[in-house]
Amino acid sequence: MSIDRSLRGKSSLARHRNVLSRAERIAKLKADGRWDESQSALGLPKVAHRKGRAGKKKKEEAGTPAAEES
């Protein structure tokens, strides 16, 4: 019997998670400026946590010096 794909990876804990811990949510709220130390840590507001994507590389135009050297 083979092992499921989700159990194979070495860095299974380093991948994107949809749910943040309370400490991670508070850190994100602090970074956004939406957290005040007088607030309770219970009943936190929702925090959007999106997985970042790598940007596409722009194609070099024909008139650039890098294209002329090749």
C-alpha positions, -999 to +999 in steps of 0.1 A: +000+000+000+013+034-009+015+065+013-009+094+007+006+124-010-001+147+019+020+126+042+051+123+020+066+157+020+095+166+043+083+201+050+047+193+056+046+218+085+061+246+063+033+246+037+004+270+035-022+267+063-057+281+061-061+284+098-038+307+119-031+302+156-042+330+180-007+343+183-003+345+145-037+363+142-026+388+168+007+394+151-011+400+118-035+424+134-006+443+149+011+445+115-021+459+100-025+484+129-059+469+140-047+456+174-048+474+207-032+459+238-063+467+258-083+443+237-091+408+248-074+379+230-108+361+229-132+368+201-106+381+177-118+395+143-113+375+112-079+378+095-075+371+058-045+349+052-038+344+015-011+323-001+013+345-021+021+337-057+053+343-076+050+370-101+054+364-138+086+374-155+083+403-180+095+396-214+124+418-225+116+442-254+136+439-286+152+474-281+168+467-247+206+464-244+203+430-228+185+416-259+211+432-283+241+415-266+228+379-272 
